[in-house]
Amino acid sequence: MKLTDHNNLEIKKLDNLSSRFQSIKGNNIDFTCNILNDNFYLDTHNYYPITDEMFTFSELFMWGDTLKYDNFYKKDFINNFNLNKKNFKSFSDIFVLGSSAQDNYYRNIISFLPRIFYINKKKINIALHRNTPNKFRNFIKIICNKNQIETKFIFLDDGFYKFKNSQIPQFLDQNNSIKILNNLVSNKKSKKKKIYISRQNCNYRNLVNENDVLSYLSELNFQIVDLHNLSIPEQIDLFSSAEIIISPTGSGLVNTVFCQKGTKIIEITPKYKHKYEDIFKNRYSSIAKILNLDYFNLEADSINIDNPGSRKTIIPKIYDESNYFKNLIVKVKKLKSILNFNN
């Protein structure tokens, strides 16, 4: 029995499909979200629902790199899925919000979080990956409490699960996700803060000559911040009140979705050389374009490092050849010229 994919037009026209979906308009959000109400299977890396009849809905549930979904339609996957699906652990009456299995802050904020604003019940069981950090769990609770939703978390491990009588909201496109998140900043503050984001607690893309950079930025009254020490509400407050933000590229820059129009963003990046790096190359400039931020890219030189922990989780060829997994050294003179130009 193979998978059958149904597009949005078929979902609207066919009663046996449309009856499975509920369209919900979020509070103070113009965009309508389609939520699948059904029995379905999914794995905790892709959150791609497969119904009992082996129906899929790619136009609603694809996110990130869409090439990964090709595997679902291959014969080997389907045979293995049909062989093992009776043994998948089962849950009932769940809202599958999901979260990054790799604890990726960018993905948790952009891909998963916006869907929480479409819960239409006052009591709900929310499914997350077990790797979800406390910061993200606490922020979800804050949002639910604000909307008077009683919440219980169900934690998922790697692998496939069966969900009965459960809900999973579609994955929203990036444009709408960013606008939804920007709406979280309801009280627009005066933009006074100058911020430098340090990555010295990260495995790669640290600035080797950061002391030289900080020596210069301290003269300009920049605030030096390590985002690891801040809760998500504190990060929102920081970015929403910033006049200018300087940072080596990394997931922390997803907080620019909370910036006000015109905020200056200087992203320090490696020199990208490969097609597969495009997913990183335009990640934050695209946020800036949608929100009308004043964005500038500052390319830095890359320095080889060897981090055994990272090497275990990254494809060896990519780890060795991509500058994304190296440290950085930035020319302070170039940074000065950008700041002088912006001033």
C-alpha positions as CSV (number, residue, x, y, z in Angstrom):
1,M,0.0,0.0,0.0
2,K,1.7,3.2,-1.2
3,L,1.3,6.8,-0.1
4,T,-1.1,9.1,-1.9
5,D,-0.4,12.8,-1.7
6,H,-3.4,15.2,-1.9
7,N,-3.0,18.9,-2.7
8,N,-4.9,21.8,-1.2
9,L,-7.4,21.9,-4.1
10,E,-8.3,18.3,-3.5
11,I,-8.6,18.9,0.2
12,K,-11.2,21.6,-0.4
13,K,-13.2,19.7,-3.1
14,L,-13.3,16.2,-1.7
15,D,-15.7,15.7,1.3
16,N,-13.7,12.8,2.7
17,L,-10.7,15.0,2.9
18,S,-12.2,18.4,3.8
19,S,-14.0,16.9,6.8
20,R,-10.6,16.0,8.3
21,F,-9.4,19.6,8.4
22,Q,-10.4,22.7,10.4
23,S,-9.5,26.2,9.3
24,I,-8.7,28.4,12.2
25,K,-7.9,32.1,12.3
26,G,-5.6,33.0,15.2
27,N,-6.1,35.9,17.6
28,N,-5.0,39.2,16.0
29,I,-3.6,37.1,13.0
30,D,-4.9,37.5,9.5
31,F,-3.5,34.2,8.2
32,T,-5.7,31.1,8.5
33,C,-4.1,27.9,9.6
34,N,-5.4,24.4,8.5
35,I,-5.4,21.8,11.2
36,L,-5.6,18.1,10.5
37,N,-8.0,16.4,12.9
38,D,-7.6,12.6,12.4
39,N,-5.7,9.5,13.2
40,F,-2.2,9.7,11.8
41,Y,1.4,8.5,12.0
42,L,4.5,10.7,12.0
43,D,8.1,10.7,13.0
44,T,9.7,13.2,15.3
45,H,12.2,14.6,12.9
46,N,9.9,15.6,10.1
47,Y,6.4,15.7,11.6
48,Y,4.9,14.7,8.3
49,P,1.5,13.1,9.0
50,I,0.4,9.9,7.3
51,T,-3.2,8.9,7.8
52,D,-4.6,5.3,8.2
53,E,-5.4,5.3,4.5
54,M,-1.8,6.3,3.7
55,F,-2.8,9.8,2.7
56,T,-0.3,12.7,2.9
57,F,-0.6,16.4,2.4
58,S,2.7,17.8,1.3
59,E,1.5,21.3,0.5
60,L,0.6,21.8,4.2
61,F,3.2,19.8,6.0
62,M,6.5,20.4,4.3
63,W,9.1,22.6,6.0
64,G,12.8,23.2,5.8
65,D,14.7,21.3,3.1
66,T,11.9,19.7,1.0
67,L,14.2,17.1,-0.6
68,K,14.0,15.1,2.6
69,Y,10.4,14.2,1.8
70,D,11.3,12.2,-1.3
71,N,12.3,9.4,1.0
72,F,8.7,8.9,2.2
73,Y,7.6,7.9,-1.3
74,K,10.3,5.3,-1.9
75,K,9.5,1.6,-1.9
76,D,11.9,0.7,0.9
77,F,10.4,3.3,3.2
78,I,6.8,2.3,2.5
79,N,7.6,-1.4,3.0
80,N,9.4,-0.8,6.3
81,F,6.6,1.6,7.4
82,N,3.9,-1.0,6.7
83,L,5.8,-3.7,8.4
84,N,6.4,-1.8,11.7
85,K,3.4,0.6,12.1
86,K,1.5,-1.8,14.3
87,N,4.3,-1.5,16.9
88,F,4.5,2.3,17.0
89,K,3.7,3.8,20.4
90,S,0.3,5.4,20.4
91,F,-1.2,8.6,22.0
92,S,-4.8,10.0,21.9
93,D,-6.2,13.5,22.0
94,I,-2.9,15.3,21.3
95,F,-2.1,18.6,19.7
96,V,1.2,17.9,17.9
97,L,3.1,21.2,18.0
98,G,6.4,19.4,17.8
99,S,9.9,20.8,18.1
100,S,13.4,20.4,16.7
101,A,14.9,17.0,17.6
102,Q,18.3,18.6,17.4
103,D,17.3,21.5,19.8
104,N,17.7,24.0,17.0
105,Y,16.6,27.4,18.3
106,Y,16.0,28.8,14.8
107,R,13.7,25.9,13.8
108,N,11.8,26.0,17.2
109,I,11.1,29.7,16.7
110,I,10.4,29.9,13.0
111,S,8.9,26.5,12.1
112,F,7.2,25.3,15.2
113,L,6.3,28.1,17.6
114,P,3.9,30.1,15.3
115,R,1.5,27.2,15.1
116,I,0.7,27.4,18.9
117,F,-1.4,30.5,18.2
118,Y,-4.0,28.3,16.5
119,I,-5.0,26.2,19.5
120,N,-8.7,26.5,19.8
121,K,-9.3,24.5,23.1
122,K,-9.0,25.6,26.7
123,K,-7.4,22.4,27.8
124,I,-4.8,20.6,25.6
125,N,-2.1,18.0,25.6
126,I,0.9,19.4,23.6
127,A,3.4,17.0,22.0
128,L,7.0,18.1,21.9
129,H,10.3,16.4,21.3
130,R,12.1,15.4,24.6
131,N,15.1,17.4,23.5
132,T,13.1,20.6,23.8
133,P,14.9,22.9,26.3
134,N,13.3,24.4,29.3
135,K,13.4,27.9,27.8
136,F,11.2,26.8,25.0
137,R,8.9,24.8,27.2
138,N,8.5,27.7,29.6
139,F,7.8,30.1,26.7
140,I,5.0,27.9,25.4
141,K,3.5,27.8,28.9
142,I,3.6,31.6,29.1
143,I,1.8,31.9,25.8
144,C,-0.8,29.3,26.8
145,N,-1.4,30.9,30.2
146,K,-1.9,34.3,28.6
147,N,-4.6,32.7,26.4
148,Q,-6.1,30.9,29.4
149,I,-5.2,27.5,28.0
150,E,-4.5,24.7,30.4
151,T,-1.5,22.8,29.1
152,K,0.1,19.4,29.6
153,F,3.2,18.4,27.7
154,I,3.7,15.0,26.1
155,F,7.3,14.3,25.3
156,L,8.4,12.3,22.3
157,D,11.6,10.5,21.5
158,D,13.2,9.8,18.1
159,G,11.1,7.6,15.9
160,F,7.5,7.1,14.7
161,Y,4.3,7.4,16.7
162,K,0.6,6.8,16.1
163,F,-1.8,9.6,17.1
164,K,-5.5,8.9,17.5
165,N,-8.2,11.6,17.4
166,S,-5.4,14.2,17.4
167,Q,-4.6,17.5,15.8
168,I,-1.6,18.7,13.9
169,P,-1.5,22.3,12.4
170,Q,0.1,22.9,9.0
171,F,3.5,24.4,8.8
172,L,3.2,28.1,7.9
173,D,5.3,29.7,5.2
174,Q,8.2,31.8,6.4
175,N,6.6,35.1,5.6
176,N,3.6,34.5,7.7
177,S,5.6,32.9,10.5
178,I,7.8,36.0,10.8
179,K,4.8,38.4,10.8
180,I,3.1,36.3,13.5
181,L,6.2,36.3,15.7
182,N,6.7,40.1,15.2
183,N,3.2,40.6,16.5
184,L,4.3,39.3,19.9
185,V,6.0,42.6,20.4
186,S,2.9,44.5,21.2
187,N,4.5,47.5,23.0
188,K,6.9,49.2,20.7
189,K,9.8,50.6,22.8
190,S,12.2,53.3,21.8
191,K,15.2,51.8,20.0
192,K,18.2,52.7,22.2
193,K,20.3,49.6,22.8
194,K,23.4,48.7,20.8
195,I,24.0,45.0,21.1
196,Y,26.8,42.6,20.3
197,I,26.0,38.9,20.5
198,S,28.9,36.7,21.6
199,R,29.1,33.1,20.6
200,Q,32.0,32.1,22.9
201,N,29.9,29.4,24.5
202,C,29.2,27.8,21.1
203,N,31.1,25.0,19.3
204,Y,31.9,27.0,16.1
205,R,31.7,30.4,14.5
206,N,33.3,32.1,17.4
207,L,35.3,35.2,16.7
208,V,38.9,34.4,17.3
209,N,39.7,38.1,17.6
210,E,36.6,39.0,19.6
211,N,38.7,40.9,22.2
212,D,39.8,43.3,19.5
213,V,36.2,43.8,18.3
214,L,34.9,44.3,21.9
215,S,37.6,46.8,22.6
216,Y,36.3,48.9,19.8
217,L,32.6,48.3,20.5
218,S,32.9,49.2,24.1
219,E,33.9,52.7,23.1
220,L,30.6,53.0,21.3
221,N,28.6,51.8,24.4
222,F,27.7,48.4,23.0
223,Q,26.1,45.9,25.4
224,I,27.8,42.5,25.2
225,V,25.3,39.7,25.4
226,D,25.5,35.9,25.7
227,L,22.0,34.7,24.8
228,H,22.5,31.5,26.7
229,N,21.9,33.4,29.8
230,L,18.6,34.9,28.8
231,S,15.1,33.5,28.8
232,I,13.1,33.9,25.5
233,P,11.0,36.8,26.9
234,E,14.2,38.5,27.8
235,Q,15.6,37.9,24.3
236,I,12.4,39.4,22.8
237,D,12.7,42.4,25.0
238,L,16.4,42.8,24.1
239,F,15.9,42.6,20.3
240,S,12.7,44.6,20.2
241,S,14.5,47.6,21.9
242,A,17.7,47.4,19.9
243,E,18.9,50.2,17.6
244,I,21.7,48.1,16.1
245,I,22.7,44.4,16.5
246,I,26.0,42.9,15.6
247,S,26.5,39.1,15.7
248,P,28.4,36.2,14.1
249,T,25.8,34.2,12.2
250,G,23.9,31.7,14.3
251,S,20.4,30.7,15.6
252,G,20.4,33.6,18.0
253,L,19.8,35.9,15.1
254,V,16.4,34.4,14.6
255,N,15.4,36.9,17.4
256,T,15.5,39.6,14.7
257,V,11.9,38.6,14.1
258,F,11.2,40.7,17.2
259,C,13.0,43.8,15.9
260,Q,11.3,47.0,15.0
261,K,11.3,48.4,11.5
262,G,14.7,50.1,10.6
263,T,16.8,48.2,13.2
264,K,20.4,47.8,11.9
265,I,21.6,44.3,11.7
266,I,25.2,43.4,11.0
267,E,25.6,39.7,10.5
268,I,29.2,38.4,10.5
269,T,29.4,35.4,8.2
270,P,31.9,33.0,6.8
271,K,32.6,32.9,3.0
272,Y,30.1,30.4,1.7
273,K,31.4,28.2,-1.1
274,H,28.8,25.4,-1.6
275,K,25.2,25.1,-2.8
276,Y,24.1,23.3,0.3
277,E,25.1,26.3,2.3
278,D,22.4,28.4,0.7
279,I,20.0,27.5,3.5
280,F,22.3,29.4,5.9
281,K,23.4,32.1,3.5
282,N,20.0,33.9,3.2
283,R,18.4,32.9,6.5
284,Y,18.6,36.2,8.3
285,S,18.7,38.6,5.4
286,S,15.3,37.2,4.4
287,I,13.9,38.1,7.8
288,A,15.3,41.6,7.5
289,K,13.7,42.0,4.1
290,I,10.3,40.9,5.3
291,L,10.4,43.2,8.4
292,N,12.2,46.2,6.7
293,L,15.3,45.9,8.8
294,D,18.6,47.7,7.8
295,Y,20.7,44.6,7.1
296,F,24.4,44.3,6.3
297,N,26.5,41.2,5.7
298,L,30.2,41.3,6.9
299,E,32.2,38.4,5.5
300,A,35.0,37.1,7.8
301,D,37.9,34.7,7.2
302,S,37.5,31.2,8.5
303,I,39.8,29.3,10.9
304,N,39.9,25.5,11.1
305,I,38.9,23.9,14.4
306,D,38.4,20.4,15.6
307,N,35.4,19.8,17.8
308,P,34.8,16.0,18.4
309,G,31.3,16.6,19.6
310,S,30.2,18.4,16.5
311,R,32.1,16.0,14.2
312,K,29.9,13.2,15.5
313,T,26.6,14.9,14.5
314,I,27.6,16.4,11.2
315,I,28.4,14.6,7.9
316,P,32.2,14.4,7.8
317,K,32.6,15.8,4.3
318,I,30.5,18.8,5.1
319,Y,32.2,19.3,8.5
320,D,35.6,19.4,6.9
321,E,34.8,21.5,3.8
322,S,32.2,24.0,4.9
323,N,33.2,27.3,6.5
324,Y,30.0,27.2,8.5
325,F,31.6,24.8,11.0
326,K,34.8,26.8,11.5
327,N,35.7,29.8,13.7
328,L,35.9,33.3,12.3
329,I,38.3,36.2,12.3
330,V,36.9,39.6,11.3
331,K,38.7,42.6,10.0
332,V,38.0,45.3,12.6
333,K,38.7,47.9,10.0
334,K,35.8,46.6,7.9
335,L,33.5,46.6,10.8
336,K,34.5,50.2,11.6
337,S,33.8,51.3,8.0
338,I,30.3,49.7,8.1
339,L,29.4,51.4,11.5
340,N,30.8,54.7,10.3
341,F,28.7,54.4,7.1
342,N,25.6,53.6,9.0
343,N,26.1,56.5,11.4
